[in-house]
Amino acid sequence: MLRIRRAQSPAKPRSAGLPRARRESALLATDLQDLTLRRRATPALLAIVAVSLTDFFSGQDRYLAPLMVMVPSIAALTLRPAELLLVCSLGFLALLGLSHYDRMDHLQDGRFLFGALLSYVALTVFSAWLARLRMHRAAAFAAVSSVAEAAQRALLSLPGPSVGPLRLAVRYVSAADAARIGGDLYSVLDTPHGTRVLVGDVRGKGLGAVQTAAVVLGAFREAAYDENGLASVASRIEASVERHVPEGEFTTALFAELRRPGTMELLHYGHVPPIRVGRDGTVTVLEAADPWVPLGLGTLASGSPKSVALPFGPEDVLVLCTDGVIEARHHGSGEFYPLAERVGPLVRDAARSAAELESAVGRVYADLLVHTGGELDDDALLLLISRTDQDRSKVG
């Protein structure tokens, strides 16, 4: 059975702060409290049944009822304190019943029985305290997770399903499951110079990658409105990265600008090349003739980056991703996910409407999960873009 990880989609933008219901849901999922009482109590109840049957069928000459002490320990893993006491009471009654069945009525047997009962009660009380401690720790962990997720949402500032003349459909998955944060980034802004897109992939994962992503995104959101060309935008970001990001850290990036209908301008900074899918499913990988080094490594290169103008009509879909998609390995053979080979039929004719585009990104993401067996080992970003303008012209 595939273990499907839910991806984030910006189709319905939400505020950076998480609602109370979302925080409570995070807590329940963290401590298994989103499961029904019956399911959470099943392991302890099965232990009671197993010990009872084992003692019964082993005969009256063997006294195995003290094995019931495993019940409180098992119950402490999944139950709340009050629920634990209730289930352990059933185990206590079963222990008494088995002792009667095994005829523990002699003086020496009675002492052994007293010790078994006392041990069971003491372990039950201790397990109830452990269950309470477990719930407190789960609440603290859920709070940290919720804050981290809220910070990620504030950082990405997810755009809506449309920006300027563009429709968007996104799937974003972080390898850091516990905090739902990662180093993949994207931003789409409608500026006086055209609608500008940034997709990037920070080296590394976790909080360090998020800090670098914050620098890149912050610089892009300022430069995209101020600078006239994509090269100038990228230069501003490069300067910010050099000032605020530790040496040796870098971010691959792809910049796109859509100013006039039917065309787009691309600028590669060592990122995964985008794919253009036509209405009939024709796939064109838009490799850069002269790609530039990633952001943060500009001092190692000489010259200047150059953008390229390419056709992009209203029936086309632009597929942008990070290496977490194309480097996702097959769960059996270990082969990389062949995005360029699979994306055509999955995205064909998706530019007709926002709903079609959203369905298309869902199909690609589902196909990716089938390829990997339901789990992704790296941050992954999948962004589909189509345009709605046919005769609109933006003047820079």
N, C-alpha and C positions, 0 to 999 in steps of 0.2 A: 504494500500500500504506500502510495506517495505521501510524504509529509509536505503539504503545501504551505509555503510561507506567504502571508498576505503582503502584497506590495502597496506602497503609498501612491495615491493618485491625486493630482491637484484639481480634479474636475470640480470639487466643491471646496474652495479655499476656506481655511479655518484660522482663527486667531492663534497667536503664538502660545498663549496660555491654554492648558488643557482643561476641559470642563470637568466638573466633579464626577460625573458619571464615568468619564474616561479614566480618571485616576482610580476610582473604585474598581473598575473593570481590570485595570492593571494589577491592583492588589489581589483580587480574586484569582486571576490567572497565575500570579506568582506563587500563591500558597495553595493552589488546587481547589480553592473554595468555589470556583465556577462550576465544579462538578456537583452532582446531587449527593445528598447524605448517603443514599444507598450505595452509590459507587465508591464513595470515600470510606465507608464502613466495611465494604466487602472484604478487603484483605484481613482485617481483624476477625470478622465473623467466620471467614474460611479457616483461620487458625484455630478458633474454638471448635469448629466442626472436625477439623483434622485431628486435633489432640483427643477429642472425645471418641472418635471412631477408632483411633489407634489404641487407646486404652481399653475400649470395650472389646475389640476383637483380639487383643493380646491375652485376654483371660484374666481371671481374678488373682492369679498368682503373680502378676506383674502390675506394679503401681506406677503408671506413667502420667497420671493427672498433674503432677508438678510441672510438666512441660507447658502448662497453661500460662506460666509466667511470661511466655513470649508475646502474649496478647497485648498487654499494655505498651510494650516497646513498639509493636507494629502500629497500634492505634495512634501513638504519638506522632507518627509521620504524616498523617492525613486528617486527623479529627481535631475539632476544637475541644477545649477542656471539658465542657459539659457533655459533649457527645462522647468523649473518651470515657468519662465516668459511667455513662449509661451502658456502653458496650462492654466495659470491663466488669460491670455488675453482672451481666449475662455470663461472662467467663467465670466469675466467682461462684455463681450458682451452679455452673457446669462442674467446677472443681469440687464443690460439696457433693453433688450428685454422684460423681465418679468415685469419690472417697467412700460414700455409702455403698456403692456397688462393689467396690473392692474390699469391703468389710474391714475398714480401718478402725476397729473398735477396741483393740487391745491397748494396754497402757503404752507400750513402746511405739505402736503404730500411731496412737493418739498424739504423742509428742512429735513424731515426724509430720503428722497432719497439721499440727499447730504451727510448726515452722514453715510449712508450705503455704498455709493461709496467710501468715504474717508477712512472708516474703512477697506474696502476691499483692497484698494491700499496700505495702510500702512501695513496691514498684509502680503500682497504679497511681499513687499520689505523686511520686517523682515524675512519672510520664505526663501527668496532667500539667505539672509545672513546666516540663519541656515543651509541651504543646503550646502553652501560653507564651513562652520565650520564642518559639518558632514563629508564632503569629506576629509578635512585635518586630522581629527581625525582617519578616516578609514585608511588613508595613513600611519599614525604613527603606528596604530595597526598592519597593514599588515607588516610593516618593522620589528617590534618586533617579529611577528610570523615567518617571514622568517629567521631572525637571529637565533631564537630558533630552527627552523627546521634544519638550517645549522649546528648548534652546535650538534644537535642530530646525524646527519649524520657523522660528524667528530668523534663523540664519538664512535658510533657503528662501523664505518669503514666497511661498509657492504661488505662481501665477494662476489665473483662471483658465478656463478651457479655450479662451481666445484672447489674443493680444494684438492690437492693431489689425492688420489684414491677415493674421495668422490664426489657424486653429492648432491646438496643442493636445496631445495625449501622452501621458507619462506613466512609467512604472519605475519606482525607486526602491531598492532593497539594500539594507546595510548588513554587512557581515557581523557587526557588533549587535547581536540579537538582543542582549540584555538591555541596551540603552537605545537601540534603534537610531544610532548615529553612525556616520561614515564620512569618507573623504570625497565621494563623488559630488559634483555640484553642477548646477545649471541656473540660468537666468534668462528671461526674455523681456525686453524693454522696448516700448514704443517711444522713440525719441525724435527730436527735430531732424535728425540725420537718417531716419529710417528705422525700421524695426530690427533691433539687434539681439543676437542670440549668443550665449556663451555656454559651452559644455566643457567641463573639466574633470580631471581625475588626479587627486592629490596622492603623492607617494605615501604609502602607509595607511594605517587605519586608526580608529578610535579618536580620543580627544585631541591628540597632536595633529591629526589630519583635519579635524574640524577647525582648529585654530588657523591653520594655513588656508583652509577654504574660506574662512571669514575674511582674511586679508584680501584674497583674490576677488571674492564677490563684492566686498565693500568698495574696492578700487574700481571694479567694472561698473557698478551702479553710479559712480560719480563720472568716470571718464566717458561712458556711453552717451551721456547728455552733452558733454563739453567738447569732445574731440570730433573733428570732421571726417577722419578716415579710420578704418579698422586698425591699421598699423599704428596710428597715434594712440588709439584706445589700448592696444596691447602694450605699447611702450610705457604708458602710465602704470599699468598693472605690474609690469616687470620692475619698475622703479619701486613700487610699494612692496613687492615680494623681496627685493634685495634689502630693503630697510627693515622689514618686520618679520621675516621668516629666517630661521636658522640656516646657516650655510650648508649646502648639500641637499637640502630639501627642494623638491621641484614639483611642478604641476603641469601635466599635459593639458592642452586646451585647443578648442576649435571655436573660432569666431565666425559668425555669419551675419550678413547685413542684407536686408530686403528693402530696397528703396523704390525700385521701378517694377511694375508688373512684368512677369515673364522672365525675370533674371534674379540672380542672387550673387553675392560676393562672399567668398570663403577665404579664411586665413588659418593655416594649420600651424600649430605649435606642438608637434610631436604626438598628436592625438590620433585615435582611431579614425580612419577616413569615413565620412558619411556615405550613405547609400541613397540614391534617388530611384524611386519605384514609379514607373509609369502606370497609366490607367489599366493597361493590359497585363500588368505584372512584370514588365521589362525592368531588369535590375541593372543599374549603372553604379559601380563603385567609384567615388569621386576622389581618387588618389591625388595627392599634391605633387606637382612636378618638382617643387623645391621647398619641402617642409622645413620649418624652423625648429630650433631646439625648444624644449619645454620651458615654461616660465620658471625663473630662478636659475637658469643656466645660461643666460644671455651673455655673460662675460666670457664664456668659452667660445663664442662664435664671432665671426667677423662679417661685416656687411649689414644688410637689413632685410627683414622679412617682406615678402611680396604676396599680395592677395591675388585671387583669380576670380574672374566673372564667369558664371555658368548659367545655362538656362534652367528655369524652375517655373513651370506653368501651373495653372489652377487645377489641373488634373493629376499633378505629380504629388508624391509624398516623399518628404525628406526624412530619412531614418538616421538618428544620431544615437550613439551609445558610448559606453566606457568599456575598458578591457575586461571588466567583470562579466560582460555578456559574451564576447567573442572568445574569451579564454576559459569559459565554463566547460568543464570536462564531462564527457559521457560517463554515466554511472557504471558502465560495464567495460567499454573499450578504452576509456580515457581520452578519446579524441575531442578536440575543441569543437565548440558549437559552430556549425557552418552557417552563420547568419546570412551571408550573401546568397547562399544556395536555397535557403528556406524562406526568406522574407518575401519574395515575389508573390507567390500564391496567397500568403497570409495577409498581405497589405493591399493587394490588387483592388482597385476601384474604391479605396477607402477615403478619397478626397472629396466625395460627394457631400458629406455632412459631418458634423461633429460626432454624432452617434456612431457613424461608420468608422471614423478614425479611432474612437475609444474602443470599439469592438476589435479593431485591427491590432491595437497595442496589447489588448488582452489575449488575443490569439498568439501573438509572438511570444509573450511572456509565458503563457501556458505551454507552448512548444519548447521553450527553453527549460522549463521545469521538468518536462517529460524527458528531455535529453539528459539532464543531470540526476534524475531520480527524485526530484522534489526538493533538493537543497542546493543553495549557492554558497560557495566558500569565500567569495569576495564581494565587496560592494558592487552593485550593478545598477546602471541607469539606462533606461530605454526611453527615448523621446521621439515621437512622431510629429511632423509638422506638415500641414497643408496650407494653402493660401486661398483666400476668398476674393481677392481683388482681381478684376479683369481689365479695368480701364483706369483705376485710381493711380495717381502718380504722386509720390512724396517728394517734396523739394527740400534738399538739405540746406 
